[in-house]
Amino acid sequence: MPKYILIGLIVVIGTFVIMNYWPKLHDYTKNKIIASIFGIIAIGFVVLISLLIF
C-alpha cells in the first residue's frame, strides 16, 4: 500500500516540476526530449511484440 502512495506522490511532484521548467527550455531541448520519449515507447513496443512472438 505505501508504494502506491509513493508512486502517486512521485507522479504529482514530477508533473509540477515538468510544468514549471518546460516553458524555460529551448526549442531544441524540447524536441530532443519529445523524440527521446517516442523512441523509448517505440523500443518498448518492439521488445513487447518480440517477447509475445517468441
N, C-alpha and C positions, 0 to 999 in steps of 0.2 A: 504493500500500500504506500509506504513513504516514497518508493521510487517513482510512482506515478505523480506524486506531488512535486518531486524534484524535476521530473521531465516537464510538467506544466509550467513551473516557475522558469525553467531554462528557456522554454519556447516564448513565454511572455516577455521576459527580460531581453532575450535575443531580438525579438521583434521590435521592441522600443529602441534598442541600440541601433539596429539597421535603419529604422525610421529617422533617427537623429542624425546619423552620419551619411546617409545616402545622398541628400542634396549637396553635400560638401565635396563629394568625389568628382573627379574629372570624367568626361565622357568616355575616354579611352579605358579608364579603370572600370567604369560601369559595364562597358561592353565585354571586357575580359571576364568579369565576374559572372555575367549572364551566360557567356559562352562556356565557361567552366561548369556552371550548373547544368546546362543542357548536355554537355559532354559526359558528365558523371551519370546523368539519367540515361543517356544512350548506352554507355558501357554497362550500366546495371541491367538494362533491358536485354542486351546481348548475352550477358552472363546468365541471366534468369532463363532465357529461351534455351541456351545451350545446356543448362542443368536439367531442364524439363525434357529435352530431346534425348540426352544420353543417360 
